[in-house]
Amino acid sequence: NPNTPAMKFAGPRAVNLPGLRLGPRSAQLLARGAHKCTALHLRGNTALVDDGATTLLPLLEMGTLRSIDLGNCGLGARFAPALARFLLRTPNCGSTLERLELGGPSASPLQKPNQLRGVAALSAILQQKCPRLTSLGLSHSALGTTDECEAAVQGLTALAVHCSNLSALDLSHNAFGYRHGGPLLQLLPVLCPNLIELDLSGNELSDPGAETLSFALLSGTAGGEDAHRHILHP
């Protein structure tokens, strides 16, 4: 109903509305009423899809939003490019963002996880526009099943190397084999001293992947620097 009054918030606060079957219409109301929120967590609203999630992007302009969780919200090929374009063309947009969750397993066999595309371009924009980003979640997003796989890995590697605040990167269950996951294993422990947690579980990296990681970790800690601390979920 267009005459429904916008929701009012007394001040910045977290909006947690997981698993409520929210769709694009609910996203329109949230975009109008949650303009001062610090966190927007909508995990499991599979009817939100790209249209609803894109409607929420203006909330990034408000300068208060620090955490976004759109895991298992039915996101497809259009959302990551839409987010990248919005961040690029909007001054100061994303400067407060610290946590971005776009992945995660489905809650039931009847639900499909997010199917993200255009992650390489999004990674480049996040590097440029979101200097405070500390956590990025892209698990269960089928990144390793398309011809964009190599570009996605290269973009994410560059993001982790150059985004000095990034401390947690979840790329689990994306069907990355050793051929494409190798660059992550080889470079991140050496060049990303702030990265504390790297999750690559469920990606079939095999024995060569484990060997590559062990050499990289040894290289990264050869000087005795405690900064190179990594937790790898096998």
Secondary structure, 3 states (H helix, E strand, C coil): CCCCCCCCCCCCCEEECCCCCCCHHHHHHHHHHCCCCCEEECCCCCCCHHHHHHHCHHHHHHCCCCEEECCCCCCCCCHHHHHHHHHHHCCCCCCCCCEEECCCCCCCCCCCCCCCCCHHHHHHHHHHHCCCCCEEECCCCCHHHCCCHHHHHHHHHHHHHHCCCCCEEECCCCCCCHHHHHHHHHHHHHHCCCCCEEECCCCCCHHHHHHHHHHHHHHHCCCCCCCCCCEEEC
